[in-house]
Amino acid sequence: MPQPAPIRKDRLFTLPDGRRIAYEIRGNPTAKNLVFWNHGIISSRYEVMSTNEGLLAEMDMVLVGIDRPCYGGSDPHPTRTFKSYAEDLAALADYLKAAQFFMVGVSGGGPYAYAAAHYLPDRVRGVMTISTLAPSGTMKGEEEGRYFAEMDPVGVAITRLFRRHRFLASLVHAVARSSLGGRALFYAFLQPLAKNCLSLMAENDRKCIEEEHREYTDLIVPESLRQGTASMFFEDIYLFEQPWDFDIRNIRPEVQRSIHIWHGTGDKQVPWVAAEVLHRLMPAAHLHIVKGGGHFAYYVGDKKKQREALKALLKSGAPLENSANS
């Protein structure tokens, strides 16, 4: 079936195996500091549109948002893993002539940002994650109890299914990856979930979107659903809740010292205990807890917080070597 037309004209990079990656640029493409932006679940490369362009110019920074396989304009990957994503990212970086770069990961994009730091340690200058997840199997009993107690009901049901019922999770994952199964789950589950996503958010996140950032409901989310399948959603969840193919504790110490973990205490989608777990596993990283902050409003809706977060990332990042982004 032909795919719907993109909401905006695609920027596409073709990988050696023929797959295409869709990406979006926010800021001056020739800026000194290139940042790869990894979107959350039910989201897309257009997340970069929510960062103030004037701030990017001031910091000599350009954001490159990337659609993961099967999101937006990016082709599916036959056997997607965290490692395969890092390999795709490295190929795109080569194409953009970025020998070194920063990583940002929002929510479900965080594990992929950490994967790049692990698999591409000589290229990643620093990492910032916003309201992201901790690796599967790393929460202690008390931590997991608090995590589920503070999570929205839909998130609890999905996470428990994929975390505690591995056989059923594998079955759902396999069905979602099939053409017919992916489309059936899209219409029965993912599309209705996306339409009602505002109702599941913390009040400050919902208010931020409704009053200031309609691009989330008008552009970012619709683009993520463009291919009419739920495969990418369940593929992400499956990867998150299975043992990861890398250990974040093995990220090089000098890279860990350039990692910034941001999280709001009012987050209902990924409760902030995840940030505590990440910091326990990577004690050299910088932990930033935003009191009352939701899932993303404290960054998206607050230019001062954007400045603080991006400035901290640049300050602690490894120095740019050999005119990397030229």
Secondary structure, DSSP 8 states (H G I E B T S, - for coil): ------SS--EEEE-TTS-EEEEEEES-TT-SEEEEEE--TT--GGGGGGS-HHHHHHTTEEEEEE--TTSTT----TT--HHHHHHHHHHHHHHTTBSSEEEEEEGGGHHHHHHHHHH-TTTEEEEEEES----TT---HHHHHHHHHTS-HHHHHHHHHHHH-HHHHHHHHHHHHSHHHHHHHIIIIIHHHHHTGGGGS-HHHHHHHHHT-THIIIIIHHHHTTT--SHHHHHHHHHHHS--SS-GGGS-HHHHTTEEEEEETT-SSS-THHHHHHHHH-TTSEEEEETT--SSHHHHT-HHHHHHHHHHHHHHS----TT-B-
